Amino acid sequence: MIDVPPERRILLRLSGEVTTKAKQTRRHFVTRLVRNVKEALATAGIEARVERRYERVIVTTRDGEAAAETLGRVFGIQSLALTETVEAADLATIVTAGEALFRDAVAGRHFAVRCRRVGNRHAGDFRSRDVERALGAALLPGAAGVDLGHPDVTAHVEVYEGSAHFFHENLVAGGGLPLGTGGNAVALVSGGFDSAVAAWQLHRRGVSQDYVFCNLGGRTHQAGTVRVMHELATRWCAGTRPHLHAVDFAEVARDLQRQTDPRLWQVLLKRLMLRAAEAVATERSADAIVTGEAVGQVSSQTLVNLRTISAATGLPILRPLVGMNKDEIVRMADRIGTGPLSAVVDEYCALTTRNPATRTVQSVVEAEEARLDASLLERAVAEREVLDLRRLDPDDVGLPELETREVPPDAVLLDVRSRAAYEAWHPEGAIHLDWGHALEAYPSFGKDQTYVVYCEFGLKSAHLAELMRTAGLHGLHFKGGTRALRAWVEARPGPEDREPA
C-alpha cells in the first residue's frame, strides 16, 4: 500500500497592518492575499485547501513542510505555524492531546507552554493561563523542568474557533502588505545587490513592478541580470507576473561618451536611465520609479547629484535603501535569495571616470544633455526586449555559442570560484584561478588551446568566455555552473568502463 501522509494545517497570521485596516479595505486586502496564497501553492505544485477566516487564513495540505516554506514568501503574512489540530477542544482534550504531542520533545529538557486564544476569548470555561498550567503539569514529570525565560522547547497552543492547534515554532514570514494592493511601479535594475533589494522592499509594500534593465554589459550582463530578477520574481511575486524590459544602452552610452564632459557621465547616465524607465512606466500605467540608490554610496548619489538626477523625470522616485549601509543591503539580498547571484553580476561596471563630479549644477548638466541625440534613447526603448520572468528558464537566456555541456578531452578546465569552493570539490585536472586573477591573466593564454571555464552559477564563466572570444581565444563556459558540471562528471563511466581510443 502507498503510505499517504496525513493532512496538516497551517495557520497564516495576517500582517498587523492588514488587521488594522477599515473593514472594507481589510476585506479587499485579505481577498488579494488568499488569491496570492492559492497561486503560490499552485505554482509550487502543492495541493491544498485554503480557508479564509476573519483572524486567520487556514491552509490544509498533505505537503506541510513544502507549503510552509512556500507561504513564508507571500507578502501580507506576518507569521505562520505548521500545526497538529484537535477539533472541538475542551480543556481536558487539549491537555491530553498536548501531552501526547509534546511528551517526546520535552523529555529531559527544560520547557515552557505558551497558549493563545484567538477570536472569542470568552467562549468555553477556560482561559489561556489554564491551558498553560494544566498542560505544563502534565508534561513536567518527563522533563528536566520548566523555564519560562529561556526554555529548550516551547509547546505552543493556539485555540481558535473551538479547535486547538499545537505547534513547536512560529515561522516568520514576509510581512508587509499583499502584493497587488499597493499600485504599480517600475524598478530600475542592474542585477546587483541594491536594485534587487529595493524592488523587494516595494513588493513587500504591496507594489506590483516591472523591471527596467539598461544594458551596458552585453549579453552576458543581461543573462546575469535575468537570473537575479527571475529569482526574485519566482520566489516572492506570487499573484503578479513581473516582466523585465531589457533596453540596449550601448549606442546611448557611446553617444554620451563622445558628446559630454566625462566628469558628468555618471549623472547623465542615471538621468537617461530614468527617462527610459519613465517611458516604460507610461506604457505600463505605473505611477512611480523604484531605484536602489543610497546616499553617498557612489559619486552620483550625493544629495546634490540625486537632486539633479531626479529632475530628469516627473514621476515620483522611490528609494527604499536611501539610508542603508552596503553591508545591510548585502545581508538582505542573501536573506531574500538574490545575494549569491548578485555577487557575480555586481562586478560589472557602468561608465567610469577618474574625477566624477559630486556637486553638479542642474543647468550645466541639462546643457550637456542637450548635445545628445535623443532619438537614440527613444529607439532603444522602442526596440527593447520584454521577458516574462516567471515563465522563462533563465538557463535559456545566455550565449549558446559559448556554452558547453561537456568538457572536450584536450580542453583546459578552469575553475574561477573561490579557493575554498575549489578545495571542497573540483573535477580531476581542473586548474584554479580566482576570478580577479582570471580577468588579469586570460590575455596571456595560448591561442592554440580550448578553455572550458566554470563557476557556481555559470555567470562569471560566461563573462570570461565572452572576453576570451573577443581576445581571439577559444573559450567556452560550462552551462549550468558547478551543479551541472558535477552531474556530468558523476555520469561519466570510470576509466575501466571506457572504450579504448
Number of C-alpha atoms within 10 A of each C-alpha: 3 4 5 7 10 9 14 19 24 25 22 25 21 26 19 14 13 22 18 10 13 9 10 8 14 16 15 14 24 23 14 18 27 20 15 23 27 20 18 23 21 13 13 14 12 18 15 20 12 18 11 14 10 11 14 19 20 20 25 19 21 16 17 22 12 14 25 22 13 20 24 22 21 28 27 33 27 22 18 23 24 23 22 18 22 17 14 13 19 17 17 12 14 23 21 13 17 27 20 11 16 20 17 13 17 25 17 15 17 18 25 24 24 18 22 17 18 14 13 11 14 9 11 11 8 12 16 17 14 13 23 19 15 17 26 22 14 15 25 20 13 14 17 14 18 21 15 13 8 11 16 16 19 21 25 21 25 20 26 19 16 17 15 25 25 24 19 17 14 15 14 14 23 19 22 22 28 33 27 23 19 16 16 20 30 31 28 27 28 31 28 25 27 26 26 30 28 25 30 23 18 23 27 24 19 22 22 25 30 29 28 28 26 27 21 20 18 13 17 24 25 23 23 29 28 25 24 27 28 25 20 23 24 18 19 24 27 28 20 18 15 23 21 25 25 22 24 23 24 16 15 23 20 11 16 24 16 11 14 18 15 18 16 24 24 24 22 24 22 21 22 23 22 27 19 24 30 25 16 22 23 14 9 14 12 20 15 23 26 26 24 22 22 22 18 16 14 12 17 27 21 19 16 14 23 22 15 22 24 15 13 18 18 11 19 13 17 19 19 20 21 16 12 14 13 14 9 10 21 19 14 19 25 16 11 17 18 24 24 15 25 26 17 25 26 17 12 14 10 14 13 11 12 7 10 18 19 20 17 21 13 16 10 11 19 15 11 17 21 12 13 17 14 13 10 16 21 14 14 19 22 13 13 18 14 14 17 15 22 21 13 12 12 19 15 10 16 20 18 11 10 19 20 16 14 14 19 12 8 9 15 17 24 21 25 24 20 15 12 8 14 18 10 8 10 18 14 8 9 15 15 17 17 16 18 9 10 15 15 9 11 16 15 9 12 12 14 9 13 18 23 26 30 28 27 21 21 25 27 26 30 30 26 23 27 22 17 20 13 12 15 12 21 19 27 29 31 25 27 19 20 21 14 18 22 13 10 13 16 11 9 10 10 9 8 7 8 9 7 6 3
